[in-house]
Amino acid sequence: GLAEITKQVDSVCPYCGVGCQLTWNVGPDGQGGERIHTVTGRDGPANHGRLCVKGRYGFDYIHNARRLTTPLVRREGARKDPADIEAVKSGAKRLDELFREATWEEALELAANGFSRIRDAAGPGFESPLAGFGSAKGSNEEAYLFQKLVRQVFRSSHVDHCTRLCHASSVAALLEGIGSGAVSNPVADVAQAEVIFLIGANPAVNHPVAASFIKNAVDAGATLIIADPRRQQLSRRAKWHLQFRPDTDVALLNGMLHVVIHEGLADEGFIAARVNGFEQLKASVAEATPERMAEICGIPAETIREVARSFARARSAMILWGMGVSQHVYGTDNARALIALALTTGQIGRPGTGLHPLRGQNNVQGASDAGLIPMMLPNYQRVSEAAVRAQFEALWGGNIDARPGMTVVEIMHAAHEGRIRGLFVEGENPAMSDPDLNFARQALAELQHLVVQDIFATETALLADVVLPASAQPEKWGTYTNTDRLIQIGRPAVTPPGLAMQDLWVIEQIGRRLGADWSYWHAEDGDGQRAAEAPVARVYEEMRAVMAPLAGVPWSRLLREEAVVTPAPAEDEPGQSVVFIDSFPTSDGCATLVPTQFRPGVERVDADYPFVLTTGRVLEHWHTGAMTRHASMLDAISPEALVSLHPLDAVGLGVADGAMVRLETHHGGVVARASISDQVQRGQLFLPFAFWEAAANTLTGDALDAVAKIPGFKVTAARLLPV
Ligand code: SF4
């Protein structure tokens, strides 16, 4: 109860990109230490006091007895075997059969020596056999220092993180079309939108507080159009829910574009002043009549006409989208078509309009901004540009390769082929999040040297040579950038358990042992376990110096204001929450339309695999479950993987609600519990990816979008068998 609270610490939620501000209420843990007892919402710009079930009740993972409390090194002779993942998770094997405890000194030496041996025997840059996966749930400072570690110290180009698996295609299309990968308007702008077009997103589950603002906007009179193969909680409030066939986004959107252009609904003034490529787009959708597109996407032609008119004629219309758009082998095309819809109708550059890819992880925007992607240095400065490379080479020393490094799934293939031999994974879990898990886990096991830094013995950690115990988000300082481009400050509430250390300290230690002259951590800052503010502020200020959008946001301003929207060029001015008001950040200030044509995806249903399987999330669990499966209340509410199937399919297969079923694809199989649901269409299945017991990505394939290298998680041909 509240009587136990001895300390209140203002911070920000560690889960999703909405970026809710909260207060950690801390009190005694009954064993001489402290713990977080409750969480309350604060009046932040993105949440106004609201929190969802994860933010409010999902915090005790940090006190879970399974936290890593000491460095671990693999026992001599303990072979790396993907089968150990299930064995350890299920309790059939103990963690200490694979690993022994080590001192930090020994573990850091082993970790660093493994990397230096591989580095020093091979070429740099793109040729390097070393790679690093940073984390979108780490802070901006951790993301910045991690990419610097890989580039400057590993001398490798291969640094990436889970943005590759979520919005890489959205960002590629946005950079290409309008010169910026971030959102144009904040979620809160839905209050000023006459029409809200929500496609390929389920915010009531994945961005719940954002969904609450959408509900409020609809209740106040906004028209909601949802386009998604699955129905969802918000569907009840939608004027139209377009339950189109999976993988046909481009057909639906081109049908809408055809209507806009052929019914004279295009904003000609806006196009003439600010948009290139209109004639090419017009020609490319000339044949995409609503009737033709209806045959492909399954939405009646008249409905396509009505929604296109509603969107184009609105005083203000805003597009929000999620992984349903981006996670396809033509995900970049999907995003291009959406961007074209906003540009041809002039629905951008004003309040209540614009393009908002709902960012998943709490800091996936910031991690990408900070350069944790292989093609861009901090602030999306391309490694392919000589002047950019020269700037960072002068700052960091060494050389930066002009060739962009490999991306997440490419790195896994390179590991299997022996071209990548050493991998540092900081706070990510590719042994759950990567597609085609049987392959990915095998590739991880084949690495000569795998170091994992995390707070739990994740599935990935179980394949490591060295495991380094790190800090949870409520145990450290750091800044996080939410989906609205809002940079916010996170503060430590409690001390990490056992010997667990600050992530930034660990990254610096690895860097120093590999020859870096770094000294972010000063003697007076302590040994790396204490949550020292100064080293984080030092990294932040170095990062700010190379990132123009942060120019007006010194650390002191963040402490003072808690949240500043970026870009914020001047210290005495608020940042810009709505951008592209009179120009786009391109060479001529104009956006460029990129025409797309519908193409069928690579996964096709047939007599053997007659279902379309879609993977995604559930309200109570976050991504691979590394945190939420260790949060007692969340795991109690949602303890197991449920595969949703349509009532008529259940009848056809003789499957009862709650029965165990086997799911199979060309890539693998899992057993899960059936949940009969009319949210999915006939012929569709849905499985969340948070559960190791039925690891959804065992089922997915790793064919990639050619532009953004994102896998097509949303569509896999599958069959379902009673067991
Ligand atoms: Fe946390 Fe997102 Fe829920 Fe807000 S909506 S409390 S940021 S998980």
Residues whose N, C-alpha, C, O or C-beta is under 5 A from the ligand:
A	BS01	SF4	C13 Y15 C16 V18 G19 C20 L51 C52 K54 G55 H207 P208 V209
